[in-house]
Amino acid sequence: MMELPVLDDKKFRSLFEEAVARIPLLTDKWTDFNPQDTGIMLLELLASMTEMQIYYLDQTGDRFLNAYFDLVTPDSKGKPVPQRNMEFMREFQQVKSAVTFRDYESLALNSSPRPEKARAERIGGMLRLTVFRKGRLTSEELGRIDREIKPHCLLTTRLEVRQALVAPLIVSCRARFDAATGRSQACREKIIGIFTGVADRKKIGERPDIGEIRMEILSIPAVRQIERLSIQYKGTDLDKIRETKDLCFEVESIHLELFT
């Protein structure tokens, strides 16, 4: 939303100093700028009154706000100002016409099937929207996403909604931990949380970074050393998988060995 300008941006001190600074430009006979001077006292009074007027200039009551809301949300006329403001915010934040990739992704994530991830891209003359949800989406749910988004598309947009493929991962880790620093069970839970969290945070098409995972595990105070760490997809090293943009990775099994 566009931010409103701040009109109340001048205070008493700056107003008074600006007025005093203009005195030499008007006359060279006024040389006493001390507080006891009658002219200085009048300038202080005028600066104080000006500050008050500027303050009120930046204040708007319900009467003014209702006039603005009558223009942008006439259907909410008669309701309290806070309620009209909330309705306007909800209406303003909704995507009416999808133009950017972000618009299409936002529409998909807010559709009734509620996918967890979405990626929009231009393929030839078609806009492809790839979505992902754990447990997979049915063909009926994919069709519902398509029907909900199409009314927001531009007339020349050809939309294709497809589902990302699930790539199950097998994670294996052998790490040394310090029993004096932490308990084995707590350390195990943190490492498992790192494995599942990294895959969940990745966007569609982004592969888990084994270096990133290694650094996160080593940041656990109780972990002293990682002897082995591998991520495999159906028995194949993750780095050897043919790159595809339609993959979403999920940790299927974790083999974790901790020793002191």
Wavefront OBJ file of the C-alpha trace (Angstrom):
o trace
v 0.000 0.000 0.000
v 1.210 3.539 -0.726
v 2.454 5.221 2.427
v 0.788 8.482 3.424
v 3.081 11.548 3.501
v 4.014 12.973 6.884
v 2.844 16.591 6.977
v 3.773 17.206 10.601
v 7.516 17.284 9.870
v 8.541 20.650 11.363
v 8.900 21.290 15.074
v 9.044 24.460 17.136
v 12.848 24.680 17.267
v 13.378 24.447 13.503
v 10.556 26.939 12.811
v 11.980 29.426 15.310
v 15.566 29.086 14.049
v 14.463 29.587 10.431
v 12.625 32.780 11.418
v 15.626 34.170 13.312
v 17.954 33.319 10.405
v 15.845 35.501 8.079
v 16.157 38.632 10.244
v 19.531 39.802 8.813
v 18.085 39.507 5.293
v 15.323 41.974 6.185
v 17.142 44.541 8.340
v 20.519 45.234 9.880
v 19.060 47.232 12.776
v 17.755 44.185 14.649
v 20.807 42.926 16.483
v 19.407 41.603 19.799
v 18.453 37.940 19.389
v 18.261 37.170 23.102
v 15.058 35.781 24.698
v 14.331 39.061 26.495
v 13.923 40.893 23.160
v 10.259 41.616 22.401
v 10.643 40.621 18.749
v 12.246 37.306 19.683
v 9.389 36.684 22.110
v 6.876 37.274 19.295
v 8.791 34.924 16.973
v 8.678 32.227 19.641
v 4.925 32.726 20.000
v 4.385 32.581 16.224
v 6.584 29.471 15.910
v 4.569 27.784 18.635
v 1.260 28.606 16.887
v 2.652 27.459 13.522
v 3.758 24.148 15.022
v 0.229 23.650 16.388
v -1.321 24.349 12.974
v 1.043 21.932 11.229
v 0.197 19.278 13.811
v -3.541 19.598 13.148
v -2.867 19.565 9.397
v -1.555 16.003 9.776
v -4.521 14.791 11.845
v -7.593 13.286 10.202
v -10.757 12.415 12.047
v -13.375 9.789 11.219
v -15.291 12.320 9.113
v -12.362 12.681 6.709
v -11.532 8.964 6.721
v -15.137 8.047 5.947
v -15.051 10.406 2.958
v -11.998 8.578 1.610
v -13.501 5.148 2.293
v -16.682 6.219 0.465
v -14.537 6.556 -2.651
v -12.569 3.300 -2.427
v -15.015 0.989 -0.599
v -18.536 2.386 -1.038
v -20.094 -0.979 -0.086
v -18.846 -0.593 3.505
v -20.607 2.721 4.045
v -22.089 3.073 7.537
v -19.661 0.670 9.209
v -17.118 1.757 11.872
v -13.840 3.163 10.560
v -11.636 0.313 11.919
v -13.853 -2.260 10.197
v -13.831 -0.301 6.934
v -10.053 -0.096 7.144
v -9.693 -3.862 7.615
v -12.038 -4.596 4.709
v -10.133 -2.173 2.495
v -6.798 -3.799 3.422
v -8.110 -7.282 2.612
v -9.556 -6.080 -0.676
v -6.409 -4.164 -1.609
v -4.102 -7.115 -0.933
v -6.054 -9.515 -3.129
v -4.673 -10.077 -6.617
v -7.288 -8.997 -9.138
v -5.355 -9.336 -12.380
v -2.321 -11.627 -12.457
v 0.552 -9.923 -14.293
v 3.804 -11.057 -12.705
v 4.987 -14.562 -11.833
v 4.609 -13.614 -8.164
v 0.913 -12.844 -8.785
v 0.291 -16.315 -10.207
v 2.205 -17.983 -7.378
v 0.248 -15.989 -4.793
v -3.069 -16.966 -6.390
v -2.063 -20.627 -6.407
v -0.970 -20.611 -2.753
v -4.285 -18.993 -1.751
v -6.479 -21.326 -3.792
v -8.795 -23.760 -2.012
v -6.585 -26.871 -2.378
v -3.837 -24.884 -0.590
v -0.606 -26.163 -2.173
v 2.528 -25.581 -0.094
v 4.772 -24.358 -2.924
v 4.279 -22.807 -6.345
v 6.519 -21.684 -9.199
v 5.440 -19.778 -12.301
v 7.557 -19.578 -15.454
v 7.198 -18.764 -19.132
v 7.555 -21.755 -21.460
v 7.306 -20.626 -25.063
v 3.985 -18.859 -25.411
v 2.525 -20.537 -22.322
v 2.661 -19.697 -18.639
v 3.387 -22.858 -16.662
v 2.374 -22.948 -13.012
v 3.941 -25.799 -11.056
v 2.491 -26.535 -7.616
v 3.401 -28.918 -4.815
v 1.706 -30.296 -1.723
v 2.661 -33.204 0.500
v 0.332 -36.108 -0.152
v -0.027 -34.951 -3.769
v -2.888 -33.122 -5.397
v -5.613 -34.973 -7.249
v -6.503 -34.144 -10.839
v -9.725 -32.596 -9.532
v -7.771 -30.291 -7.206
v -5.413 -29.289 -10.009
v -8.435 -28.466 -12.148
v -9.861 -26.365 -9.319
v -6.646 -24.341 -9.112
v -6.800 -23.798 -12.864
v -10.432 -22.643 -12.710
v -9.778 -20.285 -9.794
v -6.783 -18.603 -11.441
v -8.035 -18.260 -15.021
v -10.504 -15.425 -14.264
v -7.512 -13.371 -13.056
v -5.382 -14.032 -16.164
v -4.862 -11.532 -18.945
v -6.781 -12.311 -22.126
v -3.668 -13.437 -24.036
v -2.336 -15.721 -21.284
v -2.344 -19.472 -21.882
v -2.156 -21.159 -18.501
v -0.953 -24.682 -17.710
v -1.167 -26.006 -14.136
v 0.946 -29.033 -13.347
v 2.180 -30.827 -10.251
v 5.776 -31.096 -9.108
v 7.264 -34.566 -8.839
v 8.216 -35.857 -5.400
v 11.813 -37.009 -5.054
v 12.247 -39.157 -1.907
v 15.644 -38.765 -0.254
v 17.646 -41.195 1.852
v 19.940 -39.407 4.296
v 22.838 -41.101 6.059
v 24.953 -39.451 8.744
v 27.590 -40.568 11.226
v 28.661 -37.927 13.715
v 30.670 -37.648 16.922
v 29.101 -35.742 19.812
v 30.291 -34.596 23.219
v 28.287 -36.272 25.956
v 29.386 -33.582 28.429
v 27.845 -30.834 26.280
v 24.503 -32.410 25.410
v 22.387 -35.534 25.565
v 22.349 -38.038 22.738
v 18.557 -37.895 22.274
v 18.439 -34.085 22.130
v 21.313 -34.034 19.646
v 19.580 -36.657 17.498
v 16.329 -34.669 17.397
v 18.147 -31.499 16.318
v 19.957 -33.259 13.486
v 16.754 -34.907 12.245
v 15.046 -31.511 12.365
v 17.817 -30.079 10.175
v 17.387 -32.845 7.571
v 13.618 -32.418 7.298
v 13.723 -28.620 7.539
v 16.241 -28.102 4.736
v 14.112 -30.104 2.290
v 10.938 -28.266 3.327
v 12.512 -24.824 2.871
v 13.676 -25.505 -0.670
v 11.610 -24.152 -3.535
v 10.417 -26.321 -6.395
v 13.455 -27.408 -8.387
v 16.013 -26.438 -5.721
v 18.144 -29.323 -4.507
v 19.254 -29.671 -0.879
v 22.813 -28.443 -0.405
v 24.917 -31.015 1.458
v 27.421 -28.310 2.433
v 24.647 -26.230 3.961
v 23.383 -29.241 5.916
v 26.897 -30.028 7.152
v 27.363 -26.483 8.473
v 24.011 -26.546 10.263
v 24.846 -29.848 11.974
v 28.267 -28.585 13.061
v 26.603 -25.496 14.555
v 24.985 -27.754 17.189
v 27.160 -27.285 20.318
v 27.282 -31.019 21.155
v 28.456 -32.110 17.675
v 32.237 -32.368 17.429
v 32.800 -34.049 14.060
v 30.963 -35.468 11.044
v 32.563 -38.626 9.741
v 30.031 -39.400 7.012
v 27.186 -37.477 5.429
v 25.411 -38.507 2.245
v 22.123 -37.713 0.532
v 20.864 -40.200 -2.002
v 17.849 -40.415 -4.279
v 16.787 -43.989 -5.057
v 20.292 -45.256 -4.551
v 21.870 -42.567 -6.731
v 24.033 -39.744 -5.448
v 22.081 -36.492 -5.460
v 24.714 -34.716 -7.562
v 24.247 -37.253 -10.367
v 20.509 -36.705 -10.751
v 19.599 -35.134 -14.045
v 18.540 -31.574 -13.275
v 14.833 -30.956 -13.575
v 12.777 -27.975 -12.518
v 9.758 -30.022 -11.476
v 11.270 -31.867 -8.512
v 10.374 -31.328 -4.869
v 12.548 -33.236 -2.419
v 11.260 -35.028 0.663
v 13.257 -36.936 3.257
v 11.959 -40.506 3.197
v 14.378 -42.163 5.601
v 17.223 -41.059 7.882
v 20.087 -43.289 9.021
v 21.763 -41.450 11.899
v 24.591 -42.823 13.992
v 25.949 -40.862 16.957
v 28.994 -41.906 18.947
v 31.209 -40.330 21.587
l 1 2 3 4 5 6 7 8 9 10 11 12 13 14 15 16 17 18 19 20 21 22 23 24 25 26 27 28 29 30 31 32 33 34 35 36 37 38 39 40 41 42 43 44 45 46 47 48 49 50 51 52 53 54 55 56 57 58 59 60 61 62 63 64 65 66 67 68 69 70 71 72 73 74 75 76 77 78 79 80 81 82 83 84 85 86 87 88 89 90 91 92 93 94 95 96 97 98 99 100 101 102 103 104 105 106 107 108 109 110 111 112 113 114 115 116 117 118 119 120 121 122 123 124 125 126 127 128 129 130 131 132 133 134 135 136 137 138 139 140 141 142 143 144 145 146 147 148 149 150 151 152 153 154 155 156 157 158 159 160 161 162 163 164 165 166 167 168 169 170 171 172 173 174 175 176 177 178 179 180 181 182 183 184 185 186 187 188 189 190 191 192 193 194 195 196 197 198 199 200 201 202 203 204 205 206 207 208 209 210 211 212 213 214 215 216 217 218 219 220 221 222 223 224 225 226 227 228 229 230 231 232 233 234 235 236 237 238 239 240 241 242 243 244 245 246 247 248 249 250 251 252 253 254 255 256 257 258 259 260
